[in-house]
Amino acid sequence: MPLTILFSARDDDWHEYRDLLPDALARAGLEARVTRQAEDPATVDYIVYAPSGGMSDFAPFTGAKAVLSLWAGVEKIVGNPTLTQPLMRMVDPVGLTEGMVEWVTGHVLRHHLGMDAHILAAPGSWDQTCPPLARDRRVCVLGLGVLGAACAKALASLNFRVSGWSRGQRTVPGVTCHSGPDGLAAALDGAEMVVLLLPQTPQTDGLMNTARLAALPRGAVILNPGRGPLIDDAALLAALDSGQIGHATLDVFRTEPLPADHPFWSHPHVTVTPHVASTTRPTTAAPCLADSIARLETGAPVDGLVDRARGY
Ligand code: NDP
């Protein structure tokens, strides 16, 4: 009996996955049928899901063995009371992780090297001020999960002095790791750049508030490719206005798309990128989905199982 896999996401996603996913499942040795419409929800074995598909009631899928999110962030689904099936978030070591490492290292290097000064310099200006070496620059990465650990490792490999913070204690080569509520101040201590790669949960909401922004060295840079609510927007704007924070490069926002009248758009010390730090790329994500389903079918360990109590 072939597996029935319900694909519940936007039309655009379906167009990208409708051939790739069946091919990947076949390559993983699975006999499966991928469909957008389940005649009988009880016969669905797995649900590939993105919130943009509009599904909100998982109760009829009584036989579903797991819901596999196309997104790494699961804050929109994790609290859904009808979702009783295991939930997997997207872990794609190629497309998603490499994309995030490139965005983070690129934007850290922009600020570290002071690239804007040269890109925007008036013709004839000849300021030979040299930036410090990376080994003399402290960068903090909040969140040392799949993406945060990869970014922290990449920054450490460029010789930045990297600290990191997670809930449980982690070990990342070249990174001074801190954990738990008591470890946050130590992780942030002296950080001239702070990269936010935490999930959105009740515990992380508003984490970068007035007090934490004030504790950073004057002129520190905030980079947020995690989720908008990690930052108290009003506190960040005040810190930018006072010069306490030198620049914020923001990819994610409390409301997306970022409303046209939001002060972030016009602030001279804010760079907005439109939630493009990384993205789920179908060519690499489809084999990851197939691999997860194959593992779930055989009871092998899987990456990305969400702990509903933790919220990520
Ligand atoms: P993971 O679940 O692998 O990692 C989350 C990390 O955050 C873990 O290290 C975890 O600690 C830590 N954490 C969670 N809650 C707390 C807390 N209360 N205190 C301290 N540390 C905490 O997620 P990923 O690395 O895969 O993704 C991170 C986030 O990046 C996603 O949730 C998503 O919001 C965002 N994202 C953004 C994208 C974009 O394009 N802008 C693309 C993809 C993801 P521990 O290790 O102990 O569990």
Residues whose N, C-alpha, C, O or C-beta is under 5 A from the ligand:
A	BS01	NDP	A72 G73 G143 L144 G145 V146 L147 G148 W165 S166 R167 G168 L197 L198 P199 Q200 Q203 P225 G226 R227 D251 H275 V276 A277 S278 T279 Y312
